[in-house]
Amino acid sequence: MTKEQLKRLRERFTPGTRVELVRMDDIQAPPPGIRGTVRGVDDIGSIMVSWDNGSGLSVVYGEDECREVKDDD
């Protein structure tokens, strides 16, 4: 990941942004469709999320997928 890609990711997924999980390749992954709140983006581009079910697994850039949502979506 380039510095520019990381910058754009951090601008898009600011702390407090609500997201919905599309897919995650992890045996302990929360179910697709679950929502959560972004805590930040780490130095390798993983989106750190507090999922509504209590999970704290990060969305790995290039492997997993989430999308930004509004609470009324």
PDB file of N, CA, C and O in Angstrom:
ATOM      1  N   MET A   1       0.847  -1.171   0.000  1.00  0.00           N
ATOM      2  CA  MET A   1       0.000   0.000   0.000  1.00  0.00           C
ATOM      3  C   MET A   1       0.893   1.234   0.000  1.00  0.00           C
ATOM      4  O   MET A   1       1.841   1.336   0.779  1.00  0.00           O
ATOM      5  N   THR A   2       0.573   2.162  -0.883  1.00  0.00           N
ATOM      6  CA  THR A   2       1.350   3.398  -0.947  1.00  0.00           C
ATOM      7  C   THR A   2       0.872   4.379   0.121  1.00  0.00           C
ATOM      8  O   THR A   2      -0.209   4.217   0.688  1.00  0.00           O
ATOM      9  N   LYS A   3       1.679   5.386   0.386  1.00  0.00           N
ATOM     10  CA  LYS A   3       1.290   6.418   1.352  1.00  0.00           C
ATOM     11  C   LYS A   3       0.028   7.139   0.885  1.00  0.00           C
ATOM     12  O   LYS A   3      -0.818   7.508   1.699  1.00  0.00           O
ATOM     13  N   GLU A   4      -0.094   7.337  -0.419  1.00  0.00           N
ATOM     14  CA  GLU A   4      -1.276   8.015  -0.962  1.00  0.00           C
ATOM     15  C   GLU A   4      -2.535   7.159  -0.778  1.00  0.00           C
ATOM     16  O   GLU A   4      -3.588   7.687  -0.419  1.00  0.00           O
ATOM     17  N   GLN A   5      -2.440   5.851  -1.018  1.00  0.00           N
ATOM     18  CA  GLN A   5      -3.578   4.954  -0.810  1.00  0.00           C
ATOM     19  C   GLN A   5      -3.996   4.964   0.657  1.00  0.00           C
ATOM     20  O   GLN A   5      -5.186   5.015   0.969  1.00  0.00           O
ATOM     21  N   LEU A   6      -3.017   4.914   1.555  1.00  0.00           N
ATOM     22  CA  LEU A   6      -3.301   4.930   2.987  1.00  0.00           C
ATOM     23  C   LEU A   6      -3.977   6.240   3.382  1.00  0.00           C
ATOM     24  O   LEU A   6      -4.915   6.243   4.180  1.00  0.00           O
ATOM     25  N   LYS A   7      -3.506   7.338   2.829  1.00  0.00           N
ATOM     26  CA  LYS A   7      -4.106   8.647   3.111  1.00  0.00           C
ATOM     27  C   LYS A   7      -5.569   8.677   2.674  1.00  0.00           C
ATOM     28  O   LYS A   7      -6.431   9.135   3.423  1.00  0.00           O
ATOM     29  N   ARG A   8      -5.851   8.192   1.466  1.00  0.00           N
ATOM     30  CA  ARG A   8      -7.232   8.172   0.960  1.00  0.00           C
ATOM     31  C   ARG A   8      -8.128   7.278   1.804  1.00  0.00           C
ATOM     32  O   ARG A   8      -9.281   7.618   2.071  1.00  0.00           O
ATOM     33  N   LEU A   9      -7.595   6.129   2.225  1.00  0.00           N
ATOM     34  CA  LEU A   9      -8.365   5.210   3.059  1.00  0.00           C
ATOM     35  C   LEU A   9      -8.710   5.866   4.396  1.00  0.00           C
ATOM     36  O   LEU A   9      -9.835   5.742   4.880  1.00  0.00           O
ATOM     37  N   ARG A  10      -7.749   6.558   4.984  1.00  0.00           N
ATOM     38  CA  ARG A  10      -7.988   7.242   6.257  1.00  0.00           C
ATOM     39  C   ARG A  10      -8.965   8.404   6.109  1.00  0.00           C
ATOM     40  O   ARG A  10      -9.715   8.704   7.037  1.00  0.00           O
ATOM     41  N   GLU A  11      -8.960   9.051   4.964  1.00  0.00           N
ATOM     42  CA  GLU A  11      -9.924  10.127   4.718  1.00  0.00           C
ATOM     43  C   GLU A  11     -11.329   9.572   4.539  1.00  0.00           C
ATOM     44  O   GLU A  11     -12.304  10.205   4.943  1.00  0.00           O
ATOM     45  N   ARG A  12     -11.437   8.408   3.944  1.00  0.00           N
ATOM     46  CA  ARG A  12     -12.743   7.789   3.682  1.00  0.00           C
ATOM     47  C   ARG A  12     -13.333   7.161   4.934  1.00  0.00           C
ATOM     48  O   ARG A  12     -14.532   7.292   5.185  1.00  0.00           O
ATOM     49  N   PHE A  13     -12.504   6.477   5.729  1.00  0.00           N
ATOM     50  CA  PHE A  13     -12.976   5.757   6.909  1.00  0.00           C
ATOM     51  C   PHE A  13     -12.464   6.429   8.182  1.00  0.00           C
ATOM     52  O   PHE A  13     -11.603   5.894   8.880  1.00  0.00           O
ATOM     53  N   THR A  14     -13.004   7.594   8.464  1.00  0.00           N
ATOM     54  CA  THR A  14     -12.619   8.334   9.661  1.00  0.00           C
ATOM     55  C   THR A  14     -13.284   7.700  10.881  1.00  0.00           C
ATOM     56  O   THR A  14     -14.323   7.052  10.758  1.00  0.00           O
ATOM     57  N   PRO A  15     -12.684   7.887  12.063  1.00  0.00           N
ATOM     58  CA  PRO A  15     -13.310   7.358  13.279  1.00  0.00           C
ATOM     59  C   PRO A  15     -14.754   7.849  13.407  1.00  0.00           C
ATOM     60  O   PRO A  15     -15.053   9.026  13.201  1.00  0.00           O
ATOM     61  N   GLY A  16     -15.636   6.913  13.754  1.00  0.00           N
ATOM     62  CA  GLY A  16     -17.053   7.225  13.888  1.00  0.00           C
ATOM     63  C   GLY A  16     -17.883   6.871  12.667  1.00  0.00           C
ATOM     64  O   GLY A  16     -19.112   6.842  12.743  1.00  0.00           O
ATOM     65  N   THR A  17     -17.224   6.599  11.526  1.00  0.00           N
ATOM     66  CA  THR A  17     -17.942   6.210  10.307  1.00  0.00           C
ATOM     67  C   THR A  17     -18.631   4.870  10.537  1.00  0.00           C
ATOM     68  O   THR A  17     -18.029   3.946  11.084  1.00  0.00           O
ATOM     69  N   ARG A  18     -19.874   4.765  10.126  1.00  0.00           N
ATOM     70  CA  ARG A  18     -20.616   3.509  10.224  1.00  0.00           C
ATOM     71  C   ARG A  18     -20.372   2.694   8.955  1.00  0.00           C
ATOM     72  O   ARG A  18     -20.431   3.222   7.844  1.00  0.00           O
ATOM     73  N   VAL A  19     -20.098   1.404   9.134  1.00  0.00           N
ATOM     74  CA  VAL A  19     -19.838   0.513   8.012  1.00  0.00           C
ATOM     75  C   VAL A  19     -20.660  -0.757   8.151  1.00  0.00           C
ATOM     76  O   VAL A  19     -21.149  -1.099   9.228  1.00  0.00           O
ATOM     77  N   GLU A  20     -20.794  -1.447   7.017  1.00  0.00           N
ATOM     78  CA  GLU A  20     -21.464  -2.743   6.972  1.00  0.00           C
ATOM     79  C   GLU A  20     -20.496  -3.735   6.350  1.00  0.00           C
ATOM     80  O   GLU A  20     -19.877  -3.448   5.326  1.00  0.00           O
ATOM     81  N   LEU A  21     -20.366  -4.892   6.962  1.00  0.00           N
ATOM     82  CA  LEU A  21     -19.463  -5.917   6.451  1.00  0.00           C
ATOM     83  C   LEU A  21     -20.054  -6.569   5.201  1.00  0.00           C
ATOM     84  O   LEU A  21     -21.199  -7.021   5.209  1.00  0.00           O
ATOM     85  N   VAL A  22     -19.264  -6.611   4.133  1.00  0.00           N
ATOM     86  CA  VAL A  22     -19.660  -7.284   2.898  1.00  0.00           C
ATOM     87  C   VAL A  22     -19.111  -8.709   2.913  1.00  0.00           C
ATOM     88  O   VAL A  22     -19.843  -9.672   2.683  1.00  0.00           O
ATOM     89  N   ARG A  23     -17.802  -8.829   3.190  1.00  0.00           N
ATOM     90  CA  ARG A  23     -17.194 -10.157   3.290  1.00  0.00           C
ATOM     91  C   ARG A  23     -15.920 -10.064   4.105  1.00  0.00           C
ATOM     92  O   ARG A  23     -15.236  -9.041   4.098  1.00  0.00           O
ATOM     93  N   MET A  24     -15.607 -11.153   4.814  1.00  0.00           N
ATOM     94  CA  MET A  24     -14.383 -11.228   5.595  1.00  0.00           C
ATOM     95  C   MET A  24     -13.906 -12.668   5.582  1.00  0.00           C
ATOM     96  O   MET A  24     -14.665 -13.581   5.904  1.00  0.00           O
ATOM     97  N   ASP A  25     -12.654 -12.874   5.211  1.00  0.00           N
ATOM     98  CA  ASP A  25     -12.076 -14.213   5.116  1.00  0.00           C
ATOM     99  C   ASP A  25     -11.394 -14.565   6.432  1.00  0.00           C
ATOM    100  O   ASP A  25     -10.169 -14.528   6.540  1.00  0.00           O
ATOM    101  N   ASP A  26     -12.204 -14.905   7.428  1.00  0.00           N
ATOM    102  CA  ASP A  26     -11.695 -15.268   8.747  1.00  0.00           C
ATOM    103  C   ASP A  26     -12.719 -16.193   9.389  1.00  0.00           C
ATOM    104  O   ASP A  26     -13.919 -15.922   9.342  1.00  0.00           O
ATOM    105  N   ILE A  27     -12.258 -17.265   9.977  1.00  0.00           N
ATOM    106  CA  ILE A  27     -13.167 -18.233  10.590  1.00  0.00           C
ATOM    107  C   ILE A  27     -13.973 -17.612  11.731  1.00  0.00           C
ATOM    108  O   ILE A  27     -15.077 -18.072  12.022  1.00  0.00           O
ATOM    109  N   GLN A  28     -13.440 -16.580  12.377  1.00  0.00           N
ATOM    110  CA  GLN A  28     -14.133 -15.924  13.482  1.00  0.00           C
ATOM    111  C   GLN A  28     -14.830 -14.635  13.043  1.00  0.00           C
ATOM    112  O   GLN A  28     -15.220 -13.821  13.879  1.00  0.00           O
ATOM    113  N   ALA A  29     -14.982 -14.455  11.742  1.00  0.00           N
ATOM    114  CA  ALA A  29     -15.575 -13.231  11.207  1.00  0.00           C
ATOM    115  C   ALA A  29     -17.024 -13.070  11.647  1.00  0.00           C
ATOM    116  O   ALA A  29     -17.769 -14.045  11.749  1.00  0.00           O
ATOM    117  N   PRO A  30     -17.410 -11.828  11.905  1.00  0.00           N
ATOM    118  CA  PRO A  30     -18.837 -11.590  12.133  1.00  0.00           C
ATOM    119  C   PRO A  30     -19.598 -11.853  10.834  1.00  0.00           C
ATOM    120  O   PRO A  30     -18.987 -11.881   9.765  1.00  0.00           O
ATOM    121  N   PRO A  31     -20.902 -12.043  10.901  1.00  0.00           N
ATOM    122  CA  PRO A  31     -21.665 -12.378   9.694  1.00  0.00           C
ATOM    123  C   PRO A  31     -21.762 -11.203   8.724  1.00  0.00           C
ATOM    124  O   PRO A  31     -21.817 -10.050   9.153  1.00  0.00           O
ATOM    125  N   PRO A  32     -21.782 -11.487   7.415  1.00  0.00           N
ATOM    126  CA  PRO A  32     -21.985 -10.418   6.433  1.00  0.00           C
ATOM    127  C   PRO A  32     -23.282  -9.667   6.754  1.00  0.00           C
ATOM    128  O   PRO A  32     -24.273 -10.263   7.176  1.00  0.00           O
ATOM    129  N   GLY A  33     -23.251  -8.374   6.548  1.00  0.00           N
ATOM    130  CA  GLY A  33     -24.420  -7.540   6.812  1.00  0.00           C
ATOM    131  C   GLY A  33     -24.382  -6.868   8.172  1.00  0.00           C
ATOM    132  O   GLY A  33     -25.132  -5.922   8.415  1.00  0.00           O
ATOM    133  N   ILE A  34     -23.509  -7.349   9.073  1.00  0.00           N
ATOM    134  CA  ILE A  34     -23.414  -6.716  10.382  1.00  0.00           C
ATOM    135  C   ILE A  34     -22.814  -5.320  10.230  1.00  0.00           C
ATOM    136  O   ILE A  34     -22.009  -5.062   9.335  1.00  0.00           O
ATOM    137  N   ARG A  35     -23.219  -4.449  11.109  1.00  0.00           N
ATOM    138  CA  ARG A  35     -22.720  -3.075  11.073  1.00  0.00           C
ATOM    139  C   ARG A  35     -21.799  -2.813  12.249  1.00  0.00           C
ATOM    140  O   ARG A  35     -21.828  -3.505  13.266  1.00  0.00           O
ATOM    141  N   GLY A  36     -20.983  -1.792  12.070  1.00  0.00           N
ATOM    142  CA  GLY A  36     -20.060  -1.419  13.123  1.00  0.00           C
ATOM    143  C   GLY A  36     -19.594   0.010  12.950  1.00  0.00           C
ATOM    144  O   GLY A  36     -19.979   0.697  12.004  1.00  0.00           O
ATOM    145  N   THR A  37     -18.752   0.448  13.886  1.00  0.00           N
ATOM    146  CA  THR A  37     -18.240   1.816  13.888  1.00  0.00           C
ATOM    147  C   THR A  37     -16.725   1.781  13.756  1.00  0.00           C
ATOM    148  O   THR A  37     -16.038   1.075  14.494  1.00  0.00           O
ATOM    149  N   VAL A  38     -16.220   2.552  12.806  1.00  0.00           N
ATOM    150  CA  VAL A  38     -14.778   2.617  12.564  1.00  0.00           C
ATOM    151  C   VAL A  38     -14.086   3.296  13.739  1.00  0.00           C
ATOM    152  O   VAL A  38     -14.516   4.348  14.214  1.00  0.00           O
ATOM    153  N   ARG A  39     -12.995   2.664  14.200  1.00  0.00           N
ATOM    154  CA  ARG A  39     -12.146   3.248  15.240  1.00  0.00           C
ATOM    155  C   ARG A  39     -10.950   3.951  14.629  1.00  0.00           C
ATOM    156  O   ARG A  39     -10.364   4.842  15.244  1.00  0.00           O
ATOM    157  N   GLY A  40     -10.584   3.548  13.412  1.00  0.00           N
ATOM    158  CA  GLY A  40      -9.448   4.152  12.726  1.00  0.00           C
ATOM    159  C   GLY A  40      -8.902   3.213  11.672  1.00  0.00           C
ATOM    160  O   GLY A  40      -9.438   2.128  11.449  1.00  0.00           O
ATOM    161  N   VAL A  41      -7.830   3.642  11.028  1.00  0.00           N
ATOM    162  CA  VAL A  41      -7.138   2.830  10.022  1.00  0.00           C
ATOM    163  C   VAL A  41      -5.688   2.717  10.472  1.00  0.00           C
ATOM    164  O   VAL A  41      -5.039   3.732  10.726  1.00  0.00           O
ATOM    165  N   ASP A  42      -5.170   1.486  10.576  1.00  0.00           N
ATOM    166  CA  ASP A  42      -3.798   1.316  11.045  1.00  0.00           C
ATOM    167  C   ASP A  42      -2.791   1.573   9.925  1.00  0.00           C
ATOM    168  O   ASP A  42      -3.172   1.907   8.803  1.00  0.00           O
ATOM    169  N   ASP A  43      -1.513   1.415  10.233  1.00  0.00           N
ATOM    170  CA  ASP A  43      -0.443   1.764   9.297  1.00  0.00           C
ATOM    171  C   ASP A  43      -0.334   0.842   8.086  1.00  0.00           C
ATOM    172  O   ASP A  43       0.349   1.185   7.121  1.00  0.00           O
ATOM    173  N   ILE A  44      -0.989  -0.319   8.111  1.00  0.00           N
ATOM    174  CA  ILE A  44      -0.968  -1.204   6.941  1.00  0.00           C
ATOM    175  C   ILE A  44      -2.295  -1.162   6.181  1.00  0.00           C
ATOM    176  O   ILE A  44      -2.499  -1.923   5.236  1.00  0.00           O
ATOM    177  N   GLY A  45      -3.191  -0.271   6.599  1.00  0.00           N
ATOM    178  CA  GLY A  45      -4.443  -0.086   5.876  1.00  0.00           C
ATOM    179  C   GLY A  45      -5.604  -0.920   6.357  1.00  0.00           C
ATOM    180  O   GLY A  45      -6.653  -0.933   5.712  1.00  0.00           O
ATOM    181  N   SER A  46      -5.455  -1.619   7.470  1.00  0.00           N
ATOM    182  CA  SER A  46      -6.590  -2.364   8.026  1.00  0.00           C
ATOM    183  C   SER A  46      -7.542  -1.388   8.703  1.00  0.00           C
ATOM    184  O   SER A  46      -7.119  -0.507   9.452  1.00  0.00           O
ATOM    185  N   ILE A  47      -8.828  -1.554   8.433  1.00  0.00           N
ATOM    186  CA  ILE A  47      -9.849  -0.694   9.025  1.00  0.00           C
ATOM    187  C   ILE A  47     -10.262  -1.316  10.351  1.00  0.00           C
ATOM    188  O   ILE A  47     -10.824  -2.410  10.387  1.00  0.00           O
ATOM    189  N   MET A  48      -9.981  -0.616  11.425  1.00  0.00           N
ATOM    190  CA  MET A  48     -10.292  -1.117  12.761  1.00  0.00           C
ATOM    191  C   MET A  48     -11.742  -0.760  13.078  1.00  0.00           C
ATOM    192  O   MET A  48     -12.116   0.413  13.077  1.00  0.00           O
ATOM    193  N   VAL A  49     -12.558  -1.788  13.350  1.00  0.00           N
ATOM    194  CA  VAL A  49     -13.999  -1.603  13.519  1.00  0.00           C
ATOM    195  C   VAL A  49     -14.457  -2.220  14.839  1.00  0.00           C
ATOM    196  O   VAL A  49     -14.027  -3.312  15.210  1.00  0.00           O
ATOM    197  N   SER A  50     -15.318  -1.518  15.526  1.00  0.00           N
ATOM    198  CA  SER A  50     -16.044  -2.086  16.665  1.00  0.00           C
ATOM    199  C   SER A  50     -17.392  -2.532  16.121  1.00  0.00           C
ATOM    200  O   SER A  50     -18.282  -1.712  15.894  1.00  0.00           O
ATOM    201  N   TRP A  51     -17.535  -3.834  15.915  1.00  0.00           N
ATOM    202  CA  TRP A  51     -18.773  -4.376  15.353  1.00  0.00           C
ATOM    203  C   TRP A  51     -19.866  -4.355  16.401  1.00  0.00           C
ATOM    204  O   TRP A  51     -19.592  -4.463  17.597  1.00  0.00           O
ATOM    205  N   ASP A  52     -21.105  -4.216  15.955  1.00  0.00           N
ATOM    206  CA  ASP A  52     -22.251  -4.107  16.863  1.00  0.00           C
ATOM    207  C   ASP A  52     -22.462  -5.353  17.728  1.00  0.00           C
ATOM    208  O   ASP A  52     -23.155  -5.286  18.743  1.00  0.00           O
ATOM    209  N   ASN A  53     -21.871  -6.492  17.339  1.00  0.00           N
ATOM    210  CA  ASN A  53     -22.016  -7.710  18.136  1.00  0.00           C
ATOM    211  C   ASN A  53     -20.888  -7.862  19.158  1.00  0.00           C
ATOM    212  O   ASN A  53     -20.810  -8.879  19.846  1.00  0.00           O
ATOM    213  N   GLY A  54     -20.013  -6.854  19.260  1.00  0.00           N
ATOM    214  CA  GLY A  54     -18.930  -6.890  20.238  1.00  0.00           C
ATOM    215  C   GLY A  54     -17.587  -7.321  19.667  1.00  0.00           C
ATOM    216  O   GLY A  54     -16.565  -7.187  20.340  1.00  0.00           O
ATOM    217  N   SER A  55     -17.566  -7.830  18.456  1.00  0.00           N
ATOM    218  CA  SER A  55     -16.317  -8.244  17.821  1.00  0.00           C
ATOM    219  C   SER A  55     -15.463  -7.017  17.496  1.00  0.00           C
ATOM    220  O   SER A  55     -15.978  -5.916  17.301  1.00  0.00           O
ATOM    221  N   GLY A  56     -14.161  -7.232  17.443  1.00  0.00           N
ATOM    222  CA  GLY A  56     -13.255  -6.137  17.116  1.00  0.00           C
ATOM    223  C   GLY A  56     -12.329  -6.476  15.973  1.00  0.00           C
ATOM    224  O   GLY A  56     -11.290  -5.836  15.813  1.00  0.00           O
ATOM    225  N   LEU A  57     -12.685  -7.482  15.162  1.00  0.00           N
ATOM    226  CA  LEU A  57     -11.818  -7.864  14.048  1.00  0.00           C
ATOM    227  C   LEU A  57     -11.739  -6.740  13.020  1.00  0.00           C
ATOM    228  O   LEU A  57     -12.746  -6.125  12.670  1.00  0.00           O
ATOM    229  N   SER A  58     -10.517  -6.486  12.542  1.00  0.00           N
ATOM    230  CA  SER A  58     -10.297  -5.444  11.546  1.00  0.00           C
ATOM    231  C   SER A  58     -10.606  -5.954  10.145  1.00  0.00           C
ATOM    232  O   SER A  58     -10.502  -7.149   9.870  1.00  0.00           O
ATOM    233  N   VAL A  59     -10.983  -5.043   9.272  1.00  0.00           N
ATOM    234  CA  VAL A  59     -11.215  -5.333   7.860  1.00  0.00           C
ATOM    235  C   VAL A  59      -9.865  -5.167   7.161  1.00  0.00           C
ATOM    236  O   VAL A  59      -9.330  -4.060   7.102  1.00  0.00           O
ATOM    237  N   VAL A  60      -9.314  -6.262   6.633  1.00  0.00           N
ATOM    238  CA  VAL A  60      -7.991  -6.256   6.026  1.00  0.00           C
ATOM    239  C   VAL A  60      -8.077  -5.727   4.600  1.00  0.00           C
ATOM    240  O   VAL A  60      -8.825  -6.249   3.773  1.00  0.00           O
ATOM    241  N   TYR A  61      -7.306  -4.689   4.327  1.00  0.00           N
ATOM    242  CA  TYR A  61      -7.298  -4.070   2.997  1.00  0.00           C
ATOM    243  C   TYR A  61      -6.896  -5.098   1.939  1.00  0.00           C
ATOM    244  O   TYR A  61      -5.893  -5.796   2.090  1.00  0.00           O
ATOM    245  N   GLY A  62      -7.683  -5.183   0.872  1.00  0.00           N
ATOM    246  CA  GLY A  62      -7.390  -6.088  -0.233  1.00  0.00           C
ATOM    247  C   GLY A  62      -7.864  -7.517  -0.033  1.00  0.00           C
ATOM    248  O   GLY A  62      -7.849  -8.310  -0.975  1.00  0.00           O
ATOM    249  N   GLU A  63      -8.284  -7.858   1.174  1.00  0.00           N
ATOM    250  CA  GLU A  63      -8.763  -9.213   1.465  1.00  0.00           C
ATOM    251  C   GLU A  63     -10.239  -9.222   1.838  1.00  0.00           C
ATOM    252  O   GLU A  63     -11.017 -10.021   1.317  1.00  0.00           O
ATOM    253  N   ASP A  64     -10.610  -8.333   2.736  1.00  0.00           N
ATOM    254  CA  ASP A  64     -11.979  -8.234   3.226  1.00  0.00           C
ATOM    255  C   ASP A  64     -12.643  -7.015   2.596  1.00  0.00           C
ATOM    256  O   ASP A  64     -11.993  -6.223   1.915  1.00  0.00           O
ATOM    257  N   GLU A  65     -13.941  -6.877   2.831  1.00  0.00           N
ATOM    258  CA  GLU A  65     -14.650  -5.745   2.236  1.00  0.00           C
ATOM    259  C   GLU A  65     -15.758  -5.255   3.161  1.00  0.00           C
ATOM    260  O   GLU A  65     -16.516  -6.039   3.733  1.00  0.00           O
ATOM    261  N   CYS A  66     -15.826  -3.938   3.287  1.00  0.00           N
ATOM    262  CA  CYS A  66     -16.937  -3.305   3.996  1.00  0.00           C
ATOM    263  C   CYS A  66     -17.353  -2.087   3.187  1.00  0.00           C
ATOM    264  O   CYS A  66     -16.633  -1.627   2.300  1.00  0.00           O
ATOM    265  N   ARG A  67     -18.531  -1.578   3.514  1.00  0.00           N
ATOM    266  CA  ARG A  67     -19.004  -0.381   2.815  1.00  0.00           C
ATOM    267  C   ARG A  67     -19.542   0.607   3.842  1.00  0.00           C
ATOM    268  O   ARG A  67     -20.069   0.223   4.886  1.00  0.00           O
ATOM    269  N   GLU A  68     -19.395   1.871   3.521  1.00  0.00           N
ATOM    270  CA  GLU A  68     -19.920   2.910   4.395  1.00  0.00           C
ATOM    271  C   GLU A  68     -21.436   2.927   4.320  1.00  0.00           C
ATOM    272  O   GLU A  68     -22.009   2.777   3.241  1.00  0.00           O
ATOM    273  N   VAL A  69     -22.081   3.109   5.453  1.00  0.00           N
ATOM    274  CA  VAL A  69     -23.539   3.201   5.494  1.00  0.00           C
ATOM    275  C   VAL A  69     -23.956   4.365   6.382  1.00  0.00           C
ATOM    276  O   VAL A  69     -23.192   4.828   7.229  1.00  0.00           O
ATOM    277  N   LYS A  70     -25.160   4.819   6.174  1.00  0.00           N
ATOM    278  CA  LYS A  70     -25.785   5.787   7.054  1.00  0.00           C
ATOM    279  C   LYS A  70     -26.687   4.976   7.968  1.00  0.00           C
ATOM    280  O   LYS A  70     -27.195   3.933   7.556  1.00  0.00           O
ATOM    281  N   ASP A  71     -26.897   5.420   9.178  1.00  0.00           N
ATOM    282  CA  ASP A  71     -27.722   4.660  10.131  1.00  0.00           C
ATOM    283  C   ASP A  71     -29.150   4.418   9.654  1.00  0.00           C
ATOM    284  O   ASP A  71     -29.811   3.492  10.123  1.00  0.00           O
ATOM    285  N   ASP A  72     -29.626   5.238   8.729  1.00  0.00           N
ATOM    286  CA  ASP A  72     -31.002   5.039   8.250  1.00  0.00           C
ATOM    287  C   ASP A  72     -31.056   4.206   6.964  1.00  0.00           C
ATOM    288  O   ASP A  72     -32.127   4.049   6.378  1.00  0.00           O
ATOM    289  N   ASP A  73     -29.898   3.665   6.514  1.00  0.00           N
ATOM    290  CA  ASP A  73     -29.872   2.803   5.313  1.00  0.00           C
ATOM    291  C   ASP A  73     -30.528   1.468   5.606  1.00  0.00           C
ATOM    292  O   ASP A  73     -30.603   0.611   4.725  1.00  0.00           O
TER     293      ASP A  73
END
